[in-house]
Amino acid sequence: MILEFLSKYLGFVAGTLTTIAFLPQVLKVWITKSTKDISLIMFVIFTIGVMLWLIYGIIIGNFSLIIANAITLALSASILLAKLIFK
């Protein structure tokens, strides 16, 4: 019973937590318009990685991977965009 619960909801909980973790950074970047301490290379690599996780989730039809990575991709891309705009 516990294993069934974990296999069903663990992905959603993990995806929710890791996605929400980006919100404070996104808000800080767009409010302060400062990205000087954010690594451009790291965010490019990270954004590509999240995009690949999203594609993988779509291929295997895993809803929790799709939702979490679609939202994380949007948040990561907004930080990346801010990094390029607020040089």
Secondary structure, DSSP 8 states (H G I E B T S, - for coil): -HHHHHHHHHHHHHHHHHHHTTHHHHHHHHHH---TTS-HHHHHHHHHHHHHHHHHHHHHT-HHHHHHHHHHHHHHHHHHHHHHHT-
